[in-house]
């Protein structure tokens, strides 16, 4: 091949490769999931989320079912391993959904990418095996995350990383702080504690007072 033709061929190859280099250099894969702390909506809805799952209170389950609350349950595999019937009943007879909260509840920011993916994908796989459906949302323990977390969440099938607008869990069994006025799109965080039934009643009363209806969070989160 003559030198002029060789130069022409090289220019043609570079014209294809250079844009690809820039694209792969500036487009992370997998694309990190968005972080959601509230939903931008004009609809009169509020979102109840309940974390961990260790305390299985029948009164809380009855309230969720009687009020048809579409709660997002960010539960740990160990919390349903010894009593899956509690959560199976909530799923079978009500509109609640199981979401992802890792396997072991670590601070993900101290783990590398593969370890984070093992925590998130591991929980997804166990949820799928136990309940027959995979989670669609992911909440990091303690609300801590980094870019590795967001990419790992995407790789493990989540469409968003969810935090919260209000944490209304009264830790320590003390008197709850005054419940703030809830607004459309707020995401409320509670936990499966011995006080969950009372906490749910308090939050539902605040939602009623604000003219808000609990809605299923995964239905309002866009990818």
Long-range contacts (C-beta under 8 A, 24 or more apart in sequence): 28-147, 28-151, 29-151, 30-151, 30-154, 30-155, 31-151, 31-154, 32-147, 32-150, 32-151, 32-153, 32-154, 33-138, 33-150, 33-153, 33-154, 33-158, 33-159, 33-160, 33-161, 33-223, 34-160, 34-161, 34-223, 35-145, 35-150, 35-160, 35-161, 35-162, 35-163, 36-160, 36-161, 36-162, 36-163, 36-187, 36-221, 37-162, 37-163, 37-164, 37-165, 37-187, 38-165, 38-185, 38-186, 38-187, 39-185, 39-187, 39-217, 39-220, 39-221, 40-185, 41-184, 41-185, 41-220, 42-184, 43-184, 43-215, 44-184, 44-211, 44-212, 44-213, 45-184, 45-185, 45-212, 45-213, 45-214, 45-215, 45-220, 46-182, 46-184, 46-185, 46-186, 46-187, 46-188, 46-207, 46-210, 46-212, 46-213, 46-214, 46-215, 47-72, 47-185, 47-186, 47-187, 47-188, 47-214, 47-215, 47-216, 47-217, 47-220, 48-72, 48-188, 48-190, 48-200, 48-203, 48-214, 49-73, 49-74, 49-99, 49-139, 49-162, 49-164, 49-187, 49-188, 49-189, 49-190, 49-217, 50-74, 50-190, 50-191, 50-192, 50-196, 51-75, 51-101, 51-139, 51-189, 51-190, 51-191, 51-192, 52-76, 52-79, 52-101, 52-105, 52-191, 52-192, 53-79, 53-80, 53-87, 53-192, 54-79, 54-192, 55-192, 55-193, 55-194, 55-196, 56-83, 56-86, 56-192, 57-192, 57-194, 57-196, 57-197, 59-197, 60-192, 60-196, 60-197, 60-200, 61-86, 61-89, 61-90, 62-197, 63-197, 63-200, 63-201, 63-204, 64-90, 64-94, 64-96, 64-200, 65-89, 65-90, 65-93, 65-94, 67-204, 67-214, 68-94, 68-95, 69-94, 69-95, 69-96, 69-200, 69-204, 69-214, 70-94, 70-95, 70-96, 70-97, 70-214, 70-215, 70-216, 70-217, 71-96, 71-97, 71-214, 72-96, 72-97, 72-99, 72-137, 72-162, 72-216, 72-217, 72-218, 73-97, 73-98, 73-99, 74-99, 74-100, 74-101, 74-137, 74-139, 74-162, 75-99, 75-101, 75-192, 76-101, 76-102, 76-103, 76-104, 76-105, 76-123, 77-103, 77-122, 77-123, 77-126, 77-127, 77-130, 78-103, 78-104, 79-192, 80-130, 84-130, 87-131, 88-131, 91-131, 95-216, 97-135, 97-136, 97-216, 97-218, 98-127, 98-131, 98-133, 98-135, 99-135, 99-136, 99-137, 99-138, 99-139, 99-162, 99-218, 100-124, 100-127, 100-135, 100-137, 100-138, 100-139, 100-153, 100-156, 100-158, 101-138, 101-139, 101-141, 102-140, 102-141, 105-141, 106-141, 107-141, 107-142, 107-144, 108-140, 108-141, 108-144, 108-145, 108-146, 108-148, 108-149, 109-144, 109-145, 109-146, 109-149, 111-148, 112-148, 113-148, 113-151, 113-152, 116-148, 116-149, 116-152, 117-152, 117-155, 117-156, 120-149, 120-152, 120-153, 120-155, 120-156, 120-158, 121-152, 121-155, 121-156, 121-157, 124-156, 124-157, 136-218, 136-221, 137-161, 137-162, 137-217, 137-218, 137-221, 138-162, 139-163, 159-218, 159-221, 159-222, 159-223, 160-221, 160-223, 162-187, 162-217, 162-221, 163-187, 164-188, 164-189, 168-199, 168-202, 168-203, 169-193, 169-199, 170-195, 170-199, 176-202, 179-203, 179-205, 179-206, 180-206, 181-206, 181-210, 182-206, 182-207, 182-210, 182-212, 183-210, 183-212, 184-212, 186-212, 187-217
